[in-house]
């Protein structure tokens, strides 16, 4: 029936909105990481990474649901690529923060030998 198709499309749209919200939350998390110092920065980064994992799961769930709902393949691919690019940018930021934290931890007061 037509109502079932509309309900499925709404579910897919809701999941897409949830995935995009998680990505936005990850972006906000990196703003908090920038503002934090020391142990608070590490905690904020850990929280942001958890949000990134949730975003990845949400993207996968949305994609699975959208495929079952019969969303146009080209639209699905374009939307997924956009979200994955954003998530990959956050992964690169995470790597930069992790490298900076490791360098900061190794540099001050470290004596070798």
N, C-alpha and C positions, 0 to 999 in steps of 0.2 A: 504493500500500500504506500501511497504518497507520503503519509504522515511518518512512516518509518524511515523513509529516505531523508526527510527533513530532520528528523530526530538524530539520525546517524551523522548528517552533515553538521548539525549543531554540536554534537559530541566532538567531532573532528576539529571544528573551529574552537571549541572550548579548550581542547588539548593543545592546539597551536598557541592560543593566547597564554596558556599556562607555561608552555615552553619559552615563549618570548618574555614572560614575566620573570622566569628564572634567570634568563640571560641578562635582563635588566638588573636583577638583584646582584648578579655577579659583578656587573659593571660598577654598581654602587659599593659593593664590597671592596673593590680595588681602590676606590676613593677613600674608604676608611683605612685601608692598609697604608695609603700614602700619608694620611694624617697621623697615624700611630707611630710610636717609637718603641724600640726595645722589645720586651716580652709581649706588649700589647700588639705590636706589629705582627709578631709570629702567630698570635692567637687570631688576629683578624685575617691573616693569610690562610690559616687552617680553616676557618669558617667559610671564607670565600671559595676555597677549593672544594669544600663539601657542597656548596651551592652550585659550583660548576658540574659536579657529578650528578646532582639532581637535575640540572639543565640537560645534560646528556641523556639521562634516562627519559626525561620528558619529551625530548626530540624523538627518540626511538619509539616511544609509546604513541606519539602523535603520528609519526610516519606509518606505523603499523595500522592504526585506526583509519588513517586517510586512505591507505591502499584498499582496505576492506570496504570503505565507504564509496570507492570509485571516484575519488578526486582525480581530476585531469592530471595525467602523468607529468606534463611539462610544468604545470603550476606546482605540483608536489616537489619536483626536482629543484625548481628555482627557489622555492621557499626553504627547502632543506639546505641547499647550498649556502643561502644567506645566513641561516642560523649556525651552520657548521663553521663558516668563515669567522663569525663573531666569536664562537666558542674557541676556535683555534687561536684567535688574537689574544684571548684571555689566557690560554695555555702558555703562549709566549711570554706574557706578562708575568705569569706565575714562575716561569723558569728564570726570568730576570731577577725577580725578588729573591728566589731561592739562592741564586748565584751570589747576589749581593750580600745576603745574610751569611752565607758560607765564608765569603771573603772577609766580612766584618768580624766574624767569630775567630777566624784564623789570624788576622792581622794584629790586633792589639795584644801585646804582652806574651806572644807566643815565642817560646825559645825552643830551637831544635838542637838536639845533641847534648 
